[in-house]
């Protein structure tokens, strides 16, 4: 389950997970299990995408700018490391002599633990399969006309059709992200934010592309003798990976800061509160399971992340043209950290 994360981390987008095979693993899962598997990724990745959007509430002056790299990390909660694998209600096998044979899942699978890793969970994959003896017994009960001498071969085929992969995760509890970012001062004490990555060809998986754009505007300019800088900001970001994945993220926030000057050094504490959202669209065809009942099945679904209100507190420092910042985000399911280095003018 790791190649998508390799892709996202490559080209300065994601960093820290370098041996991923995300797409290959994802394409072995049917719809409900695929949704459960990637759901934590939507929230964790979305938390990161909505981090590092500001480090001061004072917009750049007209044509002033900063350019640099933001590094983010979202902490994965324990309950996002596993999910309960969803078995189909029945398993069907088409026999050349007896036609379609359907058995209830409860009659052929042993009672066992169906907890399996999410994308962030344990990196040891496995599979779940019907018990052959239980399957023979279920065949005898459901289709008594089938001779006992033929049931063993049929049970073997039904086991093959009923074997489902439980794919591995990344075995991480901190989701990393690195992001290039540019901010440019506009008229009326406003500022535009740009995040981007050149389009990159991934061969069989298509092209990956990413962009983000945001607008910040000072509201403290309308408040006489306001002792702090206050701004509002809206940001939209989108990532596409061929025709397989499209990820979109929005953030609307209000934040405040106060600059403290100390000779060539300045410190700027800041706080913010925002409403964020994340959405993932997935569209692929199941491959690589070895199960003819699954392979070549189309899968398509949308997932919304559990993103919502998020608070943020941090501090930035400036020495001449160089700025550093660090902050912590809270209130969401995935607490997050962000830090960055940039060159800043005006």
C-alpha positions in Angstrom: 0.0 0.0 0.0 2.8 2.2 -0.4 3.5 3.3 -3.9 1.0 6.1 -3.8 2.6 7.4 -0.7 6.0 7.1 -2.4 4.5 9.1 -5.3 3.1 11.7 -2.9 6.3 12.0 -1.0 8.5 12.0 -4.1 9.1 15.3 -5.9 9.0 17.2 -2.6 5.4 16.3 -1.8 5.7 13.6 0.8 8.8 12.6 2.7 9.8 9.7 4.9 8.2 6.6 3.5 10.4 5.5 0.6 9.5 1.8 0.0 5.8 2.1 -0.6 3.5 0.0 -2.8 0.2 1.7 -2.0 -1.5 1.4 -5.4 -0.7 -2.3 -5.9 -2.1 -3.2 -2.5 -5.1 -0.9 -2.8 -6.1 -2.5 -6.1 -6.5 -5.9 -4.4 -9.4 -4.6 -2.2 -13.1 -4.6 -3.0 -15.0 -1.4 -2.4 -16.0 -1.6 1.3 -12.7 -2.8 2.5 -10.8 -0.4 0.3 -12.8 2.5 1.9 -12.1 1.2 5.4 -8.4 0.8 4.5 -7.8 4.3 3.1 -10.2 6.2 5.4 -7.5 7.1 7.9 -5.2 8.3 5.1 -7.9 10.8 4.0 -8.0 12.4 7.4 -4.3 12.1 8.2 -3.1 13.4 4.8 -5.8 16.1 4.9 -4.6 17.2 8.3 -1.2 17.7 6.9 -2.4 19.4 3.7 -4.2 22.0 5.9 -1.2 22.6 8.0 1.5 25.2 7.5 -0.8 27.7 5.7 0.2 30.7 7.8 2.8 31.7 10.4 1.7 35.3 10.9 -1.5 37.2 10.4 0.3 40.2 8.9 0.1 39.9 5.1 3.2 40.8 3.0 3.4 44.3 1.6 2.6 44.8 -2.0 4.9 42.5 -4.1 6.7 41.3 -0.9 7.0 37.5 -0.8 8.4 34.5 1.0 9.5 31.2 -0.5 10.4 28.0 1.3 9.4 24.6 2.5 6.9 23.5 5.1 7.3 20.2 6.9 4.2 18.7 8.6 3.4 15.6 10.6 -0.1 14.3 11.7 -0.3 11.8 14.7 -2.4 8.7 13.9 -4.7 7.6 16.8 -4.7 4.0 17.8 -8.2 3.3 16.6 -7.1 4.3 13.0 -4.5 1.5 12.8 -7.0 -1.4 12.2 -10.5 -2.0 10.8 -12.8 -5.0 10.7 -12.6 -6.8 7.4 -16.0 -7.0 5.6 -16.8 -10.4 4.2 -19.5 -10.8 1.5 -22.7 -12.4 2.8 -22.3 -15.3 0.3 -19.6 -16.9 -1.9 -20.6 -18.2 -5.3 -18.8 -20.7 -7.6 -20.0 -21.7 -11.1 -19.5 -25.4 -11.7 -19.5 -26.7 -15.3 -21.8 -29.5 -14.3 -24.0 -28.1 -11.5 -24.1 -24.4 -12.4 -24.0 -21.7 -9.8 -23.2 -22.9 -6.3 -23.8 -20.3 -3.5 -22.9 -20.8 0.2 -23.5 -18.5 3.1 -20.3 -16.9 4.5 -21.2 -17.8 8.1 -21.3 -21.5 7.1 -17.8 -21.8 5.6 -15.5 -19.3 7.4 -14.2 -20.2 10.9 -14.9 -17.8 13.7 -11.8 -15.7 13.7 -10.4 -12.3 14.3 -11.2 -10.1 11.3 -9.2 -7.1 12.5 -6.8 -6.1 9.6 -4.4 -3.2 9.1 -5.5 0.1 7.7 -3.0 2.0 5.5 -1.2 3.1 8.7 -1.3 -0.2 10.5 1.0 -3.3 10.7 3.1 -4.0 7.6 2.4 -7.7 7.7 -0.3 -8.7 5.3 -2.4 -11.9 5.3 -5.5 -13.4 3.9 -8.8 -14.9 5.0 -10.1 -18.1 3.5 -13.0 -20.6 4.0 -12.3 -23.8 5.9 -12.3 -26.7 3.4 -14.0 -29.1 5.8 -16.7 -26.6 6.7 -17.2 -25.9 3.0 -17.7 -29.6 2.2 -20.2 -29.8 5.0 -22.0 -26.7 3.7 -22.1 -28.1 0.2 -23.6 -31.4 1.5 -26.3 -29.5 3.3 -27.1 -27.0 0.6 -26.7 -29.3 -2.4 -27.4 -32.9 -1.3 -27.7 -34.1 -4.9 -23.9 -33.6 -5.4 -22.1 -36.9 -4.9 -19.7 -36.9 -2.0 -16.9 -37.9 -4.4 -17.2 -34.6 -6.2 -17.5 -32.3 -3.1 -13.8 -32.1 -2.3 -12.9 -30.7 -5.7 -15.8 -28.2 -5.5 -14.9 -27.2 -1.9 -11.3 -26.6 -3.1 -12.7 -24.3 -5.9 -15.0 -22.5 -3.4 -12.0 -21.9 -1.1 -10.1 -20.2 -4.0 -13.1 -18.0 -4.8 -13.6 -17.2 -1.1 -10.0 -16.2 -0.3 -9.6 -12.5 0.2 -6.3 -10.6 0.7 -5.9 -8.6 3.9 -3.2 -6.2 2.7 -0.5 -4.7 4.8 -0.2 -1.1 6.1 2.7 1.2 6.4 3.3 0.6 10.1 3.6 4.3 11.0 1.9 6.4 13.7 3.1 9.8 12.3 2.1 10.9 8.8 4.9 13.0 7.2 4.5 15.7 4.5 6.9 18.2 2.9 5.5 21.0 0.9 7.0 23.9 -1.2 5.1 27.1 -0.7 5.2 30.7 -2.0 3.3 33.7 -0.6 3.0 37.0 -2.5 1.7 40.4 -1.2 -1.3 41.9 -3.1 -3.0 45.2 -2.9 -5.4 46.0 0.0 -3.4 44.2 2.6 -4.0 40.8 1.0 -1.7 37.9 0.1 -1.9 34.9 -2.2 -0.5 31.5 -1.3 0.7 29.0 -3.9 1.7 25.4 -3.5 2.6 23.3 -6.5 4.4 20.4 -8.0 5.4 19.8 -11.6 3.4 17.1 -13.4 5.2 13.8 -13.1 4.6 10.7 -15.3 4.3 7.4 -13.4 4.0 5.1 -16.4 1.2 2.6 -15.9 -0.3 4.7 -13.1 -0.6 7.9 -15.2 0.5 11.3 -14.3 0.6 12.9 -10.8 -0.1 16.6 -10.4 -0.7 18.9 -7.5 -1.5 22.5 -6.9 -2.9 24.6 -4.1 -4.0 28.3 -4.0 -5.2 30.5 -1.1 -6.0 34.1 -0.4 -5.5 35.9 2.9 -6.9 39.3 3.8 -6.2 41.6 6.8 -9.3 42.4 8.9 -7.4 44.2 11.6 -7.0 47.1 9.2 -10.7 47.9 9.7 -10.4 47.9 13.5 -9.1 51.2 14.9 -6.0 50.8 17.1 -6.1 47.1 17.0 -3.2 45.8 19.1 -2.7 42.6 17.1 -2.8 41.6 13.4 -5.9 39.6 12.4 -6.5 38.0 9.0 -8.9 35.6 7.4 -7.8 33.0 4.8 -9.3 30.5 2.4 -7.3 27.7 0.7 -8.1 25.1 -1.9 -5.7 22.2 -2.8 -6.0 19.3 -5.2 -3.8 16.2 -6.0 -4.5 13.9 -9.0 -2.9 10.5 -9.7 -3.8 9.5 -13.2 -7.4 8.3 -13.3 -7.1 6.4 -10.0 -7.1 9.0 -7.2 -8.2 12.6 -6.8 -7.7 14.3 -3.5 -9.2 17.7 -2.6 -8.8 19.8 0.5 -10.3 23.1 1.7 -9.5 25.3 4.7 -11.1 28.5 5.9 -9.6 30.1 9.0 -9.1 33.2 11.0 -5.8 33.8 12.8 -4.1 36.5 14.9 -0.5 37.3 15.7 1.7 39.9 17.4 5.2 40.8 16.2 7.8 41.5 18.9 11.0 43.2 17.5 14.4 42.7 19.1 17.1 44.5 17.1 17.7 42.2 14.0 15.5 39.5 15.5 11.7 39.4 15.7 9.4 36.9 17.3 5.8 36.5 16.3 3.4 34.3 18.4 0.2 33.4 16.6 -3.0 31.5 17.1 -5.7 30.5 14.7 -9.1 28.6 14.3 -10.2 27.1 11.1 -12.7 24.8 9.4 -11.1 22.2 7.1 -12.3 19.4 4.9 -10.7 16.6 2.9 -12.2 14.4 0.2 -10.7 11.4 -1.8 -12.1 10.0 -5.0 -10.9 6.5 -5.9 -11.5 4.7 -9.2 -9.6 1.5 -10.2 -10.0 -2.2 -11.3 -9.1 -5.0 -8.8 -5.9 -6.8 -9.9 -3.4 -9.2 -8.4 -5.5 -11.1 -6.0 -5.4 -14.4 -7.9 -9.1 -14.8 -7.1 -11.2 -14.9 -10.3 -14.2 -13.7 -8.4 -12.4 -10.4 -7.6 -9.9 -9.7 -10.3 -11.1 -7.3 -13.0 -13.9 -6.0 -10.8 -14.3 -2.2 -11.1 -14.2 -0.2 -7.8 -15.2 3.5 -7.4 -16.0 5.4 -4.3 -15.7 8.8 -2.5 -14.5 9.3 1.1 -14.7 12.4 3.2 -12.1 12.8 5.9 -13.0 13.3 9.6 -11.6 16.8 9.4 -13.5 19.7 11.0 -12.6 22.6 13.3 -8.9 22.8 14.1 -7.1 25.2 16.4 -3.5 26.2 16.0 -0.8 27.8 18.2 2.8 28.6 17.2 5.6 31.1 16.9 7.8 32.3 14.1 11.1 34.1 14.2 12.9 36.3 11.6 16.6 37.1 11.3 17.2 39.5 8.5 15.7 37.7 5.4 15.3 34.3 7.0 12.2 33.1 8.8 11.6 30.0 10.8 8.3 28.8 12.4 6.8 26.0 14.4 3.3 25.3 15.5 0.9 22.7 16.9 -2.6 22.0 15.8 -5.3 20.6 18.0 -9.1 19.9 18.3 -9.1 17.4 15.4 -8.8 13.6 15.6 -5.2 13.8 14.3 -3.1 16.3 16.3 -0.5 17.8 14.0 2.9 19.6 13.9 4.3 21.9 11.4 7.6 23.7 10.9 9.1 25.6 8.0 12.1 27.6 6.7 11.8 30.4 4.2 13.4 33.5 2.6 11.1 36.5 3.2 11.2 40.0 1.7 8.8 42.8 2.8 
